[in-house]
Amino acid sequence: MPSLTTALPQRLEDSPNIPSGLEEEFDAVTRKPVKEAVNNPAHYGGGDNPYEVIKVLEQWMTPEEFIGFCRGNIIKYQARARAKNGLEDEKKAAWYGNYLTGYKQRKGIA
């Protein structure tokens, strides 16, 4: 079983299949990054935390369960994007899609 600290894609930008327009956003005035809501948000432990929820779930669940979890989140964020958070939800769906692709590659799943 791999360690929880196994190198995983930490940010959407680290994925080779980034849809255009999903780069990190900056405030137009302060030029500081806008609060991160897509890539390893702090309320889920942040990217540097080996106990970030997605990493723990990946270890606890069977491959079938984890794939279903990711697919469910992709569907959830795509379905609610128009009615709730728009582009942010589309970015979250893309993040889960990229994470799922990386997971399958790491596990050798077609």
Secondary structure, DSSP 8 states (H G I E B T S, - for coil): ---TTS----SGGGSTT--TT-S--B-TTT--B---SSSS-GGGT-TT-TT-HHHHHHHHS-HHHHHHHHHHHHHHHHHHTTTTTTHHHHHHHHHHHHHHHHHHHHHT--
